[in-house]
Amino acid sequence: MAVNDDEAVVLDQWTQRLAQALQILDLDVDQELLLDLARKSAGSVIHAAAPVTTFLVGYAAGLAAGNGSAGSKEASAAAVSQAADVAFKLCEDGHDGGPAAAGWADTGQ
C-alpha cells in the first residue's frame, strides 16, 4: 500500500509519537511491510482483517523477540519478518484456505 510523500511524513510523525507514548524506545517500524500486509490481508480476506492481521503479526513478533532489553533490534526485525511471512502466506489462501481449512492436524497447534 503506497502512500504519497505527505502521507509518509504524517505516518512517520504519528509512528514516532505513538511509540514514544507507549514508551517503546528506539523502535524501527517497517511501515511499508505493515502497509503491504494490511493491503494484502484486506484484499484476501475482508477489509477488517487489515488491522487484526497487523496486530497479530506485531504480537507474535513481540513474543518471539522477547521484551525490553531481552530482545535486540535485529531479533525484533527478524521476528517481524518471520511473522509477516506467515501472514502473507496465509493471505495467499484467502479467507477459505490455509491450515484451518483442513483442521489443525497438520499445524503446530
DACORKA-V39513 format. One line per field, one symbol per residue. ss: DSSP state (~ for helix, > for strand, _ for the rest). phi: phi as a letter, one per 30 degrees, with the letter a starting at -180 (. if undefined). A space follows every 10 residues. Layout:
BEGIN
ss=???
phi=???
END
This chain:
BEGIN
ss=____~~~~~~ ~~~~~~~~~~ ~_________ ~~~~~~~~~~ ~~~~____~~ ~~~~~~~~~~ ~~~~~__~~~ __~~~~~~~~ ~~~~~~~~~~ ~~_~~~__~~ ~~_______
phi=.dbddddddd dddddddddd ddhcdhdccd dddddddddd ddddcbedde dddddddddd dddddibhdd cdeddddddd ddddeddddd dddidccjed dcicdccdd
END
